[in-house]
Amino acid sequence: MLAQNTKMNTQYTQMSKQYAFLLAESTEMGKQSSILSKQYAFLLTKSTEMGKQSSILKSGI
């Protein structure tokens, strides 16, 4: 019974470490996602501005 209890404690410790690792990974992915969303919004704005400028240049020709 003591051996089984020790084995269960070892498994619990491993699962706790895995949970902490996955939580850290999830947090990092959330940060990266936020950064990518901001970059996408910036690039979309720039693309729209370039489209407007291109249209203005074409109409001036």
C-alpha distance matrix in Angstrom:
0.0 3.8 5.4 5.1 6.2 8.6 9.9 10.6 12.3 14.3 15.4 16.4 18.4 20.1 21.0 22.4 24.5 25.7 26.7 28.6 30.3 31.4 32.6 34.7 36.0 36.9 38.8 40.7 41.6 43.0 45.1 46.4 47.2 49.2 51.1 51.9 53.1 55.5 56.8 57.4 59.3 61.4 62.2 63.1 65.5 67.0 67.5 69.2 71.5 72.4 73.2 75.5 77.2 77.7 79.3 81.6 82.6 83.3 85.4 87.4 88.5
3.8 0.0 3.8 5.4 5.0 6.1 8.6 9.8 10.5 12.3 14.2 15.2 16.5 18.4 19.9 20.9 22.7 24.4 25.5 27.0 28.7 30.2 31.3 33.1 34.7 35.8 37.4 39.2 40.4 41.8 43.7 45.1 46.2 48.0 49.8 50.8 52.1 54.3 55.5 56.4 58.3 60.2 61.1 62.2 64.5 65.9 66.6 68.4 70.5 71.4 72.4 74.7 76.2 76.8 78.5 80.7 81.7 82.5 84.7 86.5 87.6
5.4 3.8 0.0 3.8 5.4 5.1 6.2 8.6 9.9 10.6 12.4 14.2 15.3 16.6 18.4 19.9 21.3 22.7 24.3 25.9 27.2 28.6 30.2 31.9 33.1 34.5 36.3 37.8 38.9 40.6 42.4 43.5 44.7 46.7 48.3 49.2 50.7 52.9 54.0 54.8 56.9 58.7 59.5 60.6 63.0 64.3 64.8 66.8 68.9 69.7 70.6 73.1 74.6 75.0 76.7 79.0 79.9 80.6 82.9 84.8 85.7
5.1 5.4 3.8 0.0 3.8 5.4 5.0 6.2 8.6 9.8 10.5 12.2 14.2 15.4 16.4 18.2 20.1 21.0 22.3 24.4 25.8 26.8 28.3 30.3 31.4 32.5 34.5 36.2 37.0 38.6 40.7 41.8 42.7 44.8 46.6 47.3 48.6 51.0 52.1 52.8 54.8 56.8 57.5 58.5 61.0 62.4 62.8 64.6 66.9 67.7 68.5 70.9 72.6 73.0 74.6 77.0 77.9 78.6 80.8 82.7 83.7
6.2 5.0 5.4 3.8 0.0 3.8 5.4 5.1 6.2 8.6 9.9 10.4 12.3 14.3 15.2 16.3 18.4 19.9 20.8 22.5 24.3 25.5 26.6 28.6 30.1 31.1 32.8 34.7 35.8 37.1 39.1 40.5 41.4 43.3 45.2 46.1 47.3 49.6 50.9 51.7 53.5 55.5 56.5 57.5 59.7 61.3 61.8 63.6 65.7 66.7 67.6 69.9 71.5 72.1 73.7 75.9 77.0 77.8 79.9 81.8 82.9
8.6 6.1 5.1 5.4 3.8 0.0 3.8 5.4 5.1 6.2 8.7 9.8 10.6 12.4 14.2 15.2 16.7 18.5 19.9 21.2 22.7 24.4 25.7 27.2 28.7 30.1 31.7 33.3 34.6 36.1 37.9 39.2 40.4 42.3 43.9 44.9 46.4 48.5 49.6 50.6 52.6 54.4 55.3 56.5 58.7 60.1 60.8 62.7 64.7 65.5 66.6 69.0 70.4 71.0 72.7 74.9 75.8 76.7 78.9 80.7 81.8
9.9 8.6 6.2 5.0 5.4 3.8 0.0 3.8 5.4 5.1 6.3 8.6 9.9 10.7 12.4 14.2 15.5 16.6 18.3 20.1 21.2 22.5 24.3 26.0 27.0 28.4 30.4 31.8 32.8 34.5 36.5 37.5 38.6 40.7 42.3 43.0 44.6 46.9 47.9 48.7 50.8 52.6 53.3 54.5 56.9 58.2 58.7 60.6 62.8 63.5 64.5 66.9 68.4 68.8 70.6 72.9 73.7 74.5 76.7 78.6 79.6
10.6 9.8 8.6 6.2 5.1 5.4 3.8 0.0 3.8 5.4 5.0 6.1 8.6 9.8 10.4 12.1 14.2 15.2 16.2 18.3 19.9 20.8 22.2 24.3 25.5 26.4 28.4 30.1 31.1 32.5 34.6 35.8 36.7 38.7 40.6 41.4 42.6 44.9 46.2 46.9 48.8 50.8 51.7 52.6 55.0 56.5 57.0 58.7 61.0 61.9 62.7 65.1 66.7 67.2 68.8 71.1 72.1 72.9 75.0 76.9 78.0
12.3 10.5 9.9 8.6 6.2 5.1 5.4 3.8 0.0 3.8 5.4 5.0 6.1 8.6 9.8 10.4 12.4 14.2 15.1 16.5 18.4 19.8 20.9 22.6 24.3 25.4 26.9 28.7 30.1 31.4 33.2 34.6 35.8 37.5 39.3 40.4 41.7 43.8 45.1 46.1 47.9 49.7 50.8 51.9 54.1 55.5 56.3 58.1 60.1 61.1 62.1 64.4 65.9 66.5 68.2 70.4 71.4 72.3 74.4 76.2 77.4
14.3 12.3 10.6 9.8 8.6 6.2 5.1 5.4 3.8 0.0 3.8 5.4 5.1 6.3 8.7 9.9 10.7 12.4 14.2 15.5 16.7 18.4 20.0 21.4 22.7 24.3 25.9 27.3 28.6 30.3 32.0 33.1 34.5 36.5 37.9 38.9 40.5 42.6 43.6 44.6 46.7 48.4 49.2 50.6 52.8 54.1 54.7 56.7 58.7 59.5 60.6 63.0 64.4 64.9 66.7 68.9 69.8 70.7 72.9 74.7 75.7
15.4 14.2 12.4 10.5 9.9 8.7 6.3 5.0 5.4 3.8 0.0 3.8 5.4 5.1 6.1 8.5 9.9 10.5 12.2 14.3 15.3 16.3 18.2 20.0 20.9 22.2 24.2 25.7 26.6 28.3 30.3 31.3 32.3 34.5 36.2 36.9 38.4 40.7 41.7 42.4 44.6 46.4 47.1 48.3 50.7 52.0 52.5 54.4 56.6 57.3 58.3 60.7 62.2 62.7 64.4 66.7 67.6 68.3 70.6 72.4 73.4
16.4 15.2 14.2 12.2 10.4 9.8 8.6 6.1 5.0 5.4 3.8 0.0 3.8 5.4 5.1 6.1 8.6 9.8 10.4 12.3 14.2 15.2 16.3 18.4 19.8 20.7 22.4 24.3 25.4 26.7 28.7 30.1 31.0 32.9 34.7 35.7 37.0 39.2 40.5 41.3 43.2 45.1 46.1 47.1 49.3 50.9 51.5 53.2 55.4 56.4 57.3 59.6 61.1 61.8 63.4 65.6 66.7 67.5 69.6 71.5 72.7
18.4 16.5 15.3 14.2 12.3 10.6 9.9 8.6 6.1 5.1 5.4 3.8 0.0 3.8 5.4 5.1 6.3 8.7 9.8 10.7 12.4 14.3 15.3 16.7 18.4 19.9 21.2 22.8 24.3 25.8 27.4 28.8 30.2 31.9 33.4 34.6 36.2 38.1 39.3 40.4 42.3 44.0 45.0 46.3 48.4 49.8 50.6 52.5 54.4 55.3 56.6 58.8 60.2 60.9 62.7 64.7 65.7 66.7 68.9 70.6 71.7
20.1 18.4 16.6 15.4 14.3 12.4 10.7 9.8 8.6 6.3 5.1 5.4 3.8 0.0 3.8 5.4 5.2 6.2 8.6 10.0 10.6 12.3 14.2 15.5 16.5 18.2 20.0 21.2 22.4 24.3 26.0 26.9 28.3 30.4 31.8 32.7 34.4 36.5 37.4 38.4 40.6 42.2 43.0 44.3 46.6 47.8 48.5 50.5 52.5 53.2 54.4 56.8 58.1 58.6 60.5 62.7 63.5 64.4 66.7 68.4 69.4
21.0 19.9 18.4 16.4 15.2 14.2 12.4 10.4 9.8 8.7 6.1 5.1 5.4 3.8 0.0 3.8 5.4 5.0 6.0 8.6 9.7 10.4 12.1 14.1 15.1 16.1 18.2 19.8 20.7 22.2 24.3 25.4 26.3 28.4 30.2 31.0 32.3 34.6 35.8 36.5 38.5 40.4 41.3 42.4 44.7 46.1 46.7 48.5 50.6 51.5 52.5 54.8 56.4 56.9 58.6 60.8 61.8 62.6 64.8 66.6 67.8
22.4 20.9 19.9 18.2 16.3 15.2 14.2 12.1 10.4 9.9 8.5 6.1 5.1 5.4 3.8 0.0 3.8 5.4 5.1 6.2 8.6 9.9 10.5 12.4 14.2 15.2 16.5 18.5 19.9 21.0 22.8 24.4 25.5 27.2 29.0 30.2 31.5 33.4 34.8 35.9 37.6 39.4 40.6 41.7 43.8 45.3 46.1 47.9 49.8 50.9 52.0 54.1 55.6 56.4 58.1 60.2 61.2 62.3 64.3 66.1 67.4
24.5 22.7 21.3 20.1 18.4 16.7 15.5 14.2 12.4 10.7 9.9 8.6 6.3 5.2 5.4 3.8 0.0 3.8 5.4 5.1 6.2 8.6 9.8 10.7 12.3 14.2 15.4 16.6 18.3 20.0 21.4 22.6 24.2 26.0 27.3 28.6 30.3 32.1 33.2 34.4 36.4 37.9 38.9 40.4 42.4 43.7 44.6 46.5 48.4 49.2 50.6 52.8 54.1 54.8 56.7 58.7 59.6 60.7 62.9 64.5 65.7
25.7 24.4 22.7 21.0 19.9 18.5 16.6 15.2 14.2 12.4 10.5 9.8 8.7 6.2 5.0 5.4 3.8 0.0 3.8 5.5 5.0 6.1 8.5 9.9 10.4 12.1 14.2 15.3 16.2 18.2 20.0 20.9 22.1 24.3 25.7 26.5 28.2 30.4 31.3 32.2 34.4 36.1 36.8 38.1 40.4 41.7 42.3 44.3 46.3 47.1 48.2 50.6 52.0 52.5 54.3 56.5 57.4 58.3 60.5 62.3 63.3
26.7 25.5 24.3 22.3 20.8 19.9 18.3 16.2 15.1 14.2 12.2 10.4 9.8 8.6 6.0 5.1 5.4 3.8 0.0 3.8 5.4 5.1 6.0 8.6 9.8 10.3 12.2 14.2 15.1 16.3 18.4 19.8 20.7 22.5 24.4 25.4 26.6 28.8 30.1 31.0 32.8 34.7 35.8 36.8 39.0 40.5 41.2 43.0 45.0 46.1 47.1 49.3 50.8 51.6 53.2 55.3 56.4 57.4 59.4 61.2 62.5
28.6 27.0 25.9 24.4 22.5 21.2 20.1 18.3 16.5 15.5 14.3 12.3 10.7 10.0 8.6 6.2 5.1 5.5 3.8 0.0 3.8 5.5 5.1 6.2 8.6 9.9 10.6 12.4 14.2 15.4 16.8 18.5 19.9 21.3 22.9 24.4 25.8 27.5 28.9 30.2 31.9 33.5 34.8 36.1 38.0 39.4 40.5 42.2 44.0 45.1 46.4 48.5 49.8 50.8 52.6 54.5 55.5 56.7 58.7 60.3 61.7
30.3 28.7 27.2 25.8 24.3 22.7 21.2 19.9 18.4 16.7 15.3 14.2 12.4 10.6 9.7 8.6 6.2 5.0 5.4 3.8 0.0 3.8 5.4 5.2 6.2 8.6 9.9 10.6 12.3 14.3 15.5 16.5 18.2 20.1 21.3 22.4 24.3 26.1 27.0 28.3 30.4 31.8 32.8 34.3 36.4 37.5 38.4 40.5 42.3 43.1 44.4 46.7 47.9 48.6 50.6 52.6 53.4 54.5 56.8 58.3 59.5
31.4 30.2 28.6 26.8 25.5 24.4 22.5 20.8 19.8 18.4 16.3 15.2 14.3 12.3 10.4 9.9 8.6 6.1 5.1 5.5 3.8 0.0 3.8 5.4 4.9 6.0 8.5 9.7 10.3 12.1 14.2 15.1 16.1 18.3 19.9 20.6 22.1 24.4 25.4 26.3 28.3 30.1 31.0 32.2 34.4 35.8 36.4 38.3 40.4 41.2 42.3 44.6 46.1 46.7 48.4 50.6 51.6 52.5 54.6 56.4 57.6
32.6 31.3 30.2 28.3 26.6 25.7 24.3 22.2 20.9 20.0 18.2 16.3 15.3 14.2 12.1 10.5 9.8 8.5 6.0 5.1 5.4 3.8 0.0 3.8 5.4 5.1 6.2 8.6 9.8 10.6 12.5 14.3 15.2 16.7 18.6 19.9 21.0 23.0 24.5 25.6 27.2 29.0 30.3 31.4 33.3 34.9 35.9 37.5 39.4 40.6 41.8 43.8 45.3 46.2 47.9 49.8 51.0 52.1 54.0 55.7 57.2
34.7 33.1 31.9 30.3 28.6 27.2 26.0 24.3 22.6 21.4 20.0 18.4 16.7 15.5 14.1 12.4 10.7 9.9 8.6 6.2 5.2 5.4 3.8 0.0 3.8 5.4 5.1 6.2 8.6 9.9 10.8 12.4 14.2 15.5 16.8 18.4 20.1 21.6 22.8 24.3 26.1 27.4 28.7 30.3 32.1 33.3 34.5 36.4 38.0 39.1 40.6 42.6 43.8 44.8 46.7 48.5 49.5 50.8 52.8 54.3 55.7
36.0 34.7 33.1 31.4 30.1 28.7 27.0 25.5 24.3 22.7 20.9 19.8 18.4 16.5 15.1 14.2 12.3 10.4 9.8 8.6 6.2 4.9 5.4 3.8 0.0 3.8 5.4 5.1 6.1 8.6 9.9 10.5 12.1 14.2 15.3 16.3 18.2 20.1 20.9 22.1 24.3 25.7 26.6 28.1 30.3 31.4 32.2 34.3 36.1 36.9 38.3 40.5 41.8 42.5 44.4 46.4 47.3 48.4 50.6 52.2 53.4
36.9 35.8 34.5 32.5 31.1 30.1 28.4 26.4 25.4 24.3 22.2 20.7 19.9 18.2 16.1 15.2 14.2 12.1 10.3 9.9 8.6 6.0 5.1 5.4 3.8 0.0 3.8 5.4 5.1 6.2 8.7 9.8 10.4 12.4 14.3 15.2 16.3 18.5 19.9 20.7 22.5 24.4 25.5 26.5 28.7 30.2 31.0 32.7 34.7 35.8 36.9 39.0 40.5 41.3 43.0 45.0 46.1 47.2 49.2 50.9 52.3
38.8 37.4 36.3 34.5 32.8 31.7 30.4 28.4 26.9 25.9 24.2 22.4 21.2 20.0 18.2 16.5 15.4 14.2 12.2 10.6 9.9 8.5 6.2 5.1 5.4 3.8 0.0 3.8 5.4 5.1 6.4 8.8 9.9 10.8 12.6 14.4 15.4 17.0 18.7 20.0 21.4 23.0 24.6 25.8 27.5 29.1 30.3 31.9 33.6 34.9 36.3 38.1 39.5 40.6 42.3 44.1 45.3 46.6 48.5 50.0 51.6
40.7 39.2 37.8 36.2 34.7 33.3 31.8 30.1 28.7 27.3 25.7 24.3 22.8 21.2 19.8 18.5 16.6 15.3 14.2 12.4 10.6 9.7 8.6 6.2 5.1 5.4 3.8 0.0 3.8 5.4 5.1 6.2 8.6 9.9 10.7 12.3 14.2 15.6 16.6 18.3 20.2 21.3 22.6 24.3 26.0 27.2 28.4 30.4 31.9 32.9 34.5 36.5 37.6 38.6 40.6 42.3 43.3 44.6 46.7 48.1 49.5
41.6 40.4 38.9 37.0 35.8 34.6 32.8 31.1 30.1 28.6 26.6 25.4 24.3 22.4 20.7 19.9 18.3 16.2 15.1 14.2 12.3 10.3 9.8 8.6 6.1 5.1 5.4 3.8 0.0 3.8 5.4 5.0 6.0 8.5 9.8 10.3 12.1 14.2 15.1 16.1 18.2 19.8 20.7 22.0 24.2 25.5 26.3 28.2 30.1 31.0 32.3 34.5 35.8 36.6 38.4 40.4 41.4 42.5 44.6 46.2 47.5
43.0 41.8 40.6 38.6 37.1 36.1 34.5 32.5 31.4 30.3 28.3 26.7 25.8 24.3 22.2 21.0 20.0 18.2 16.3 15.4 14.3 12.1 10.6 9.9 8.6 6.2 5.1 5.4 3.8 0.0 3.8 5.5 5.1 6.2 8.7 9.9 10.5 12.5 14.3 15.2 16.6 18.5 20.0 21.0 22.8 24.5 25.5 27.0 28.9 30.2 31.4 33.3 34.8 35.9 37.5 39.3 40.6 41.8 43.6 45.3 46.9
45.1 43.7 42.4 40.7 39.1 37.9 36.5 34.6 33.2 32.0 30.3 28.7 27.4 26.0 24.3 22.8 21.4 20.0 18.4 16.8 15.5 14.2 12.5 10.8 9.9 8.7 6.4 5.1 5.4 3.8 0.0 3.8 5.4 5.1 6.3 8.7 10.0 10.9 12.5 14.3 15.6 16.8 18.5 20.1 21.5 22.9 24.4 26.1 27.5 28.8 30.4 32.1 33.4 34.6 36.5 38.0 39.2 40.7 42.6 44.0 45.6
46.4 45.1 43.5 41.8 40.5 39.2 37.5 35.8 34.6 33.1 31.3 30.1 28.8 26.9 25.4 24.4 22.6 20.9 19.8 18.5 16.5 15.1 14.3 12.4 10.5 9.8 8.8 6.2 5.0 5.5 3.8 0.0 3.8 5.4 5.1 6.1 8.6 10.0 10.5 12.2 14.3 15.3 16.4 18.1 20.0 21.0 22.2 24.2 25.8 26.7 28.3 30.3 31.5 32.4 34.4 36.2 37.1 38.4 40.5 42.0 43.3
47.2 46.2 44.7 42.7 41.4 40.4 38.6 36.7 35.8 34.5 32.3 31.0 30.2 28.3 26.3 25.5 24.2 22.1 20.7 19.9 18.2 16.1 15.2 14.2 12.1 10.4 9.9 8.6 6.0 5.1 5.4 3.8 0.0 3.8 5.4 5.1 6.1 8.7 9.8 10.4 12.3 14.2 15.2 16.2 18.3 19.9 20.7 22.4 24.3 25.5 26.6 28.6 30.2 31.0 32.7 34.6 35.8 36.9 38.9 40.6 42.0
49.2 48.0 46.7 44.8 43.3 42.3 40.7 38.7 37.5 36.5 34.5 32.9 31.9 30.4 28.4 27.2 26.0 24.3 22.5 21.3 20.1 18.3 16.7 15.5 14.2 12.4 10.8 9.9 8.5 6.2 5.1 5.4 3.8 0.0 3.8 5.5 5.1 6.3 8.7 9.9 10.7 12.5 14.4 15.4 16.8 18.6 20.0 21.3 22.9 24.5 25.8 27.4 28.9 30.3 31.8 33.5 34.8 36.2 37.9 39.5 41.2
51.1 49.8 48.3 46.6 45.2 43.9 42.3 40.6 39.3 37.9 36.2 34.7 33.4 31.8 30.2 29.0 27.3 25.7 24.4 22.9 21.3 19.9 18.6 16.8 15.3 14.3 12.6 10.7 9.8 8.7 6.3 5.1 5.4 3.8 0.0 3.8 5.5 5.2 6.2 8.6 10.0 10.7 12.4 14.2 15.5 16.6 18.3 20.1 21.3 22.6 24.3 26.1 27.1 28.4 30.4 31.9 32.9 34.5 36.4 37.7 39.3
51.9 50.8 49.2 47.3 46.1 44.9 43.0 41.4 40.4 38.9 36.9 35.7 34.6 32.7 31.0 30.2 28.6 26.5 25.4 24.4 22.4 20.6 19.9 18.4 16.3 15.2 14.4 12.3 10.3 9.9 8.7 6.1 5.1 5.5 3.8 0.0 3.8 5.4 5.0 6.0 8.6 9.8 10.4 12.0 14.1 15.2 16.1 18.1 19.8 20.7 22.1 24.3 25.5 26.4 28.3 30.1 31.1 32.3 34.4 35.9 37.3
53.1 52.1 50.7 48.6 47.3 46.4 44.6 42.6 41.7 40.5 38.4 37.0 36.2 34.4 32.3 31.5 30.3 28.2 26.6 25.8 24.3 22.1 21.0 20.1 18.2 16.3 15.4 14.2 12.1 10.5 10.0 8.6 6.1 5.1 5.5 3.8 0.0 3.8 5.4 5.1 6.2 8.6 9.9 10.5 12.4 14.3 15.2 16.5 18.5 19.9 21.0 22.7 24.4 25.5 27.0 28.8 30.2 31.4 33.1 34.8 36.5
55.5 54.3 52.9 51.0 49.6 48.5 46.9 44.9 43.8 42.6 40.7 39.2 38.1 36.5 34.6 33.4 32.1 30.4 28.8 27.5 26.1 24.4 23.0 21.6 20.1 18.5 17.0 15.6 14.2 12.5 10.9 10.0 8.7 6.3 5.2 5.4 3.8 0.0 3.8 5.4 5.1 6.2 8.7 9.9 10.7 12.4 14.2 15.5 16.7 18.4 20.0 21.4 22.8 24.3 25.9 27.3 28.7 30.3 31.9 33.3 35.2
56.8 55.5 54.0 52.1 50.9 49.6 47.9 46.2 45.1 43.6 41.7 40.5 39.3 37.4 35.8 34.8 33.2 31.3 30.1 28.9 27.0 25.4 24.5 22.8 20.9 19.9 18.7 16.6 15.1 14.3 12.5 10.5 9.8 8.7 6.2 5.0 5.4 3.8 0.0 3.8 5.5 5.1 6.1 8.5 9.9 10.5 12.1 14.2 15.4 16.4 18.2 20.1 21.0 22.2 24.2 25.8 26.7 28.3 30.3 31.6 33.1
57.4 56.4 54.8 52.8 51.7 50.6 48.7 46.9 46.1 44.6 42.4 41.3 40.4 38.4 36.5 35.9 34.4 32.2 31.0 30.2 28.3 26.3 25.6 24.3 22.1 20.7 20.0 18.3 16.1 15.2 14.3 12.2 10.4 9.9 8.6 6.0 5.1 5.4 3.8 0.0 3.8 5.4 5.1 6.0 8.5 9.8 10.3 12.2 14.2 15.1 16.3 18.4 19.9 20.7 22.4 24.3 25.5 26.6 28.5 30.2 31.7
59.3 58.3 56.9 54.8 53.5 52.6 50.8 48.8 47.9 46.7 44.6 43.2 42.3 40.6 38.5 37.6 36.4 34.4 32.8 31.9 30.4 28.3 27.2 26.1 24.3 22.5 21.4 20.2 18.2 16.6 15.6 14.3 12.3 10.7 10.0 8.6 6.2 5.1 5.5 3.8 0.0 3.8 5.5 5.1 6.2 8.7 9.9 10.6 12.4 14.3 15.3 16.7 18.5 19.9 21.2 22.8 24.4 25.8 27.3 28.9 30.8
61.4 60.2 58.7 56.8 55.5 54.4 52.6 50.8 49.7 48.4 46.4 45.1 44.0 42.2 40.4 39.4 37.9 36.1 34.7 33.5 31.8 30.1 29.0 27.4 25.7 24.4 23.0 21.3 19.8 18.5 16.8 15.3 14.2 12.5 10.7 9.8 8.6 6.2 5.1 5.4 3.8 0.0 3.8 5.5 5.2 6.3 8.7 10.0 10.7 12.4 14.3 15.6 16.6 18.3 20.1 21.3 22.6 24.4 26.0 27.2 29.1
62.2 61.1 59.5 57.5 56.5 55.3 53.3 51.7 50.8 49.2 47.1 46.1 45.0 43.0 41.3 40.6 38.9 36.8 35.8 34.8 32.8 31.0 30.3 28.7 26.6 25.5 24.6 22.6 20.7 20.0 18.5 16.4 15.2 14.4 12.4 10.4 9.9 8.7 6.1 5.1 5.5 3.8 0.0 3.8 5.4 5.0 6.0 8.5 9.8 10.4 12.1 14.2 15.1 16.1 18.2 19.8 20.7 22.2 24.2 25.6 27.0
63.1 62.2 60.6 58.5 57.5 56.5 54.5 52.6 51.9 50.6 48.3 47.1 46.3 44.3 42.4 41.7 40.4 38.1 36.8 36.1 34.3 32.2 31.4 30.3 28.1 26.5 25.8 24.3 22.0 21.0 20.1 18.1 16.2 15.4 14.2 12.0 10.5 9.9 8.5 6.0 5.1 5.5 3.8 0.0 3.8 5.4 5.0 6.2 8.6 9.8 10.5 12.4 14.3 15.2 16.5 18.5 19.9 21.0 22.7 24.5 26.1
65.5 64.5 63.0 61.0 59.7 58.7 56.9 55.0 54.1 52.8 50.7 49.3 48.4 46.6 44.7 43.8 42.4 40.4 39.0 38.0 36.4 34.4 33.3 32.1 30.3 28.7 27.5 26.0 24.2 22.8 21.5 20.0 18.3 16.8 15.5 14.1 12.4 10.7 9.9 8.5 6.2 5.2 5.4 3.8 0.0 3.8 5.4 5.2 6.2 8.7 9.9 10.8 12.4 14.2 15.4 16.7 18.5 20.0 21.4 22.8 24.9
67.0 65.9 64.3 62.4 61.3 60.1 58.2 56.5 55.5 54.1 52.0 50.9 49.8 47.8 46.1 45.3 43.7 41.7 40.5 39.4 37.5 35.8 34.9 33.3 31.4 30.2 29.1 27.2 25.5 24.5 22.9 21.0 19.9 18.6 16.6 15.2 14.3 12.4 10.5 9.8 8.7 6.3 5.0 5.4 3.8 0.0 3.8 5.4 5.1 6.1 8.6 9.9 10.5 12.1 14.2 15.3 16.4 18.2 20.0 21.1 22.8
67.5 66.6 64.8 62.8 61.8 60.8 58.7 57.0 56.3 54.7 52.5 51.5 50.6 48.5 46.7 46.1 44.6 42.3 41.2 40.5 38.4 36.4 35.9 34.5 32.2 31.0 30.3 28.4 26.3 25.5 24.4 22.2 20.7 20.0 18.3 16.1 15.2 14.2 12.1 10.3 9.9 8.7 6.0 5.0 5.4 3.8 0.0 3.8 5.4 5.1 6.1 8.7 9.9 10.4 12.2 14.3 15.2 16.3 18.4 20.0 21.3
69.2 68.4 66.8 64.6 63.6 62.7 60.6 58.7 58.1 56.7 54.4 53.2 52.5 50.5 48.5 47.9 46.5 44.3 43.0 42.2 40.5 38.3 37.5 36.4 34.3 32.7 31.9 30.4 28.2 27.0 26.1 24.2 22.4 21.3 20.1 18.1 16.5 15.5 14.2 12.2 10.6 10.0 8.5 6.2 5.2 5.4 3.8 0.0 3.8 5.4 5.1 6.3 8.7 9.8 10.6 12.5 14.3 15.4 16.7 18.6 20.4
71.5 70.5 68.9 66.9 65.7 64.7 62.8 61.0 60.1 58.7 56.6 55.4 54.4 52.5 50.6 49.8 48.4 46.3 45.0 44.0 42.3 40.4 39.4 38.0 36.1 34.7 33.6 31.9 30.1 28.9 27.5 25.8 24.3 22.9 21.3 19.8 18.5 16.7 15.4 14.2 12.4 10.7 9.8 8.6 6.2 5.1 5.4 3.8 0.0 3.8 5.4 5.1 6.2 8.6 9.9 10.6 12.4 14.3 15.5 16.7 18.8
72.4 71.4 69.7 67.7 66.7 65.5 63.5 61.9 61.1 59.5 57.3 56.4 55.3 53.2 51.5 50.9 49.2 47.1 46.1 45.1 43.1 41.2 40.6 39.1 36.9 35.8 34.9 32.9 31.0 30.2 28.8 26.7 25.5 24.5 22.6 20.7 19.9 18.4 16.4 15.1 14.3 12.4 10.4 9.8 8.7 6.1 5.1 5.4 3.8 0.0 3.8 5.4 5.0 6.0 8.5 9.8 10.4 12.1 14.2 15.3 16.8
73.2 72.4 70.6 68.5 67.6 66.6 64.5 62.7 62.1 60.6 58.3 57.3 56.6 54.4 52.5 52.0 50.6 48.2 47.1 46.4 44.4 42.3 41.8 40.6 38.3 36.9 36.3 34.5 32.3 31.4 30.4 28.3 26.6 25.8 24.3 22.1 21.0 20.0 18.2 16.3 15.3 14.3 12.1 10.5 9.9 8.6 6.1 5.1 5.4 3.8 0.0 3.8 5.5 5.1 6.1 8.6 9.9 10.5 12.3 14.3 15.7
75.5 74.7 73.1 70.9 69.9 69.0 66.9 65.1 64.4 63.0 60.7 59.6 58.8 56.8 54.8 54.1 52.8 50.6 49.3 48.5 46.7 44.6 43.8 42.6 40.5 39.0 38.1 36.5 34.5 33.3 32.1 30.3 28.6 27.4 26.1 24.3 22.7 21.4 20.1 18.4 16.7 15.6 14.2 12.4 10.8 9.9 8.7 6.3 5.1 5.4 3.8 0.0 3.8 5.4 5.1 6.2 8.7 9.9 10.7 12.4 14.7
77.2 76.2 74.6 72.6 71.5 70.4 68.4 66.7 65.9 64.4 62.2 61.1 60.2 58.1 56.4 55.6 54.1 52.0 50.8 49.8 47.9 46.1 45.3 43.8 41.8 40.5 39.5 37.6 35.8 34.8 33.4 31.5 30.2 28.9 27.1 25.5 24.4 22.8 21.0 19.9 18.5 16.6 15.1 14.3 12.4 10.5 9.9 8.7 6.2 5.0 5.5 3.8 0.0 3.8 5.4 5.0 6.2 8.6 9.9 10.6 12.7
77.7 76.8 75.0 73.0 72.1 71.0 68.8 67.2 66.5 64.9 62.7 61.8 60.9 58.6 56.9 56.4 54.8 52.5 51.6 50.8 48.6 46.7 46.2 44.8 42.5 41.3 40.6 38.6 36.6 35.9 34.6 32.4 31.0 30.3 28.4 26.4 25.5 24.3 22.2 20.7 19.9 18.3 16.1 15.2 14.2 12.1 10.4 9.8 8.6 6.0 5.1 5.4 3.8 0.0 3.8 5.4 5.1 6.1 8.6 9.9 11.0
79.3 78.5 76.7 74.6 73.7 72.7 70.6 68.8 68.2 66.7 64.4 63.4 62.7 60.5 58.6 58.1 56.7 54.3 53.2 52.6 50.6 48.4 47.9 46.7 44.4 43.0 42.3 40.6 38.4 37.5 36.5 34.4 32.7 31.8 30.4 28.3 27.0 25.9 24.2 22.4 21.2 20.1 18.2 16.5 15.4 14.2 12.2 10.6 9.9 8.5 6.1 5.1 5.4 3.8 0.0 3.8 5.5 5.1 6.2 8.6 10.2
81.6 80.7 79.0 77.0 75.9 74.9 72.9 71.1 70.4 68.9 66.7 65.6 64.7 62.7 60.8 60.2 58.7 56.5 55.3 54.5 52.6 50.6 49.8 48.5 46.4 45.0 44.1 42.3 40.4 39.3 38.0 36.2 34.6 33.5 31.9 30.1 28.8 27.3 25.8 24.3 22.8 21.3 19.8 18.5 16.7 15.3 14.3 12.5 10.6 9.8 8.6 6.2 5.0 5.4 3.8 0.0 3.8 5.5 5.2 6.2 8.9
82.6 81.7 79.9 77.9 77.0 75.8 73.7 72.1 71.4 69.8 67.6 66.7 65.7 63.5 61.8 61.2 59.6 57.4 56.4 55.5 53.4 51.6 51.0 49.5 47.3 46.1 45.3 43.3 41.4 40.6 39.2 37.1 35.8 34.8 32.9 31.1 30.2 28.7 26.7 25.5 24.4 22.6 20.7 19.9 18.5 16.4 15.2 14.3 12.4 10.4 9.9 8.7 6.2 5.1 5.5 3.8 0.0 3.8 5.5 5.1 6.6
83.3 82.5 80.6 78.6 77.8 76.7 74.5 72.9 72.3 70.7 68.3 67.5 66.7 64.4 62.6 62.3 60.7 58.3 57.4 56.7 54.5 52.5 52.1 50.8 48.4 47.2 46.6 44.6 42.5 41.8 40.7 38.4 36.9 36.2 34.5 32.3 31.4 30.3 28.3 26.6 25.8 24.4 22.2 21.0 20.0 18.2 16.3 15.4 14.3 12.1 10.5 9.9 8.6 6.1 5.1 5.5 3.8 0.0 3.8 5.4 5.4
85.4 84.7 82.9 80.8 79.9 78.9 76.7 75.0 74.4 72.9 70.6 69.6 68.9 66.7 64.8 64.3 62.9 60.5 59.4 58.7 56.8 54.6 54.0 52.8 50.6 49.2 48.5 46.7 44.6 43.6 42.6 40.5 38.9 37.9 36.4 34.4 33.1 31.9 30.3 28.5 27.3 26.0 24.2 22.7 21.4 20.0 18.4 16.7 15.5 14.2 12.3 10.7 9.9 8.6 6.2 5.2 5.5 3.8 0.0 3.8 5.5
87.4 86.5 84.8 82.7 81.8 80.7 78.6 76.9 76.2 74.7 72.4 71.5 70.6 68.4 66.6 66.1 64.5 62.3 61.2 60.3 58.3 56.4 55.7 54.3 52.2 50.9 50.0 48.1 46.2 45.3 44.0 42.0 40.6 39.5 37.7 35.9 34.8 33.3 31.6 30.2 28.9 27.2 25.6 24.5 22.8 21.1 20.0 18.6 16.7 15.3 14.3 12.4 10.6 9.9 8.6 6.2 5.1 5.4 3.8 0.0 3.8
88.5 87.6 85.7 83.7 82.9 81.8 79.6 78.0 77.4 75.7 73.4 72.7 71.7 69.4 67.8 67.4 65.7 63.3 62.5 61.7 59.5 57.6 57.2 55.7 53.4 52.3 51.6 49.5 47.5 46.9 45.6 43.3 42.0 41.2 39.3 37.3 36.5 35.2 33.1 31.7 30.8 29.1 27.0 26.1 24.9 22.8 21.3 20.4 18.8 16.8 15.7 14.7 12.7 11.0 10.2 8.9 6.6 5.4 5.5 3.8 0.0
